[in-house]
Amino acid sequence: MTYLSDGKYASPPDELTALVLEAHRQGVSYGQLVANTSQRELDEIIRAYCGEKARRKKRR
């Protein structure tokens, strides 16, 4: 699980969704993205996705 902030962690479904969307955006498979990206970069992708998701939820 990826630490977000203030004691919160990303849920496994959110982590998977973030990485699948990023792989699609880059035009590579999920497996290629995970294999060729450092854990730190994967965590940054997940944090960015969850941050945007929280901002969208807040606007409602």
N, C-alpha and C positions, 0 to 999 in steps of 0.2 A: 504494500500500500504506500502511496506517495503522500508525504506530508505536505499540506497546503499552507496553513497558517493558523495561529491561535488554537493550537491543539486539534485541528481538524485534519482529516485524511480523505483522500479521494477514494470513492468506492471502486471495487474491481470493475463493475460495468462501465463506469465513467472513464477509467483508465483505458479499457479496451476500446471504447468508442473514440476517445481522443487519438489513439494511435492508428486506428483504422482510417479515420478521417484524414489524418496527416499523411498516411501512406497513399491514400487516394489522391490527395492534393499534389503530392510529389510524383505521382504516376508510377509507384512501385508497389510491390505486394507488402502485406503486413510483415511477413517473414523476413523480407529483405530489409525493411525499415528497422526491425528489432535487431537483426544480425549485424547491421552496419552502422548502428548508432550507439553512442555511449549511454550508460545509465543516466548520467547527468543530463544529457540532451533529452532523453525520453522523459525524465521528470519535468523538465522545462516545458515540453509539449503538453504534458498532462496538466501542469499548473496553469498554463495559458488557456487551455480548453475549459477547465473548471472555473477559472476567473471570469471568462466570458459568459459561461452558463449562469453564474451567480449574478452578473450584471443584467443579463436578460431577464432573469427571474425577479430581480428587484424592480425593474421598470413596470411590471404588470400592475 
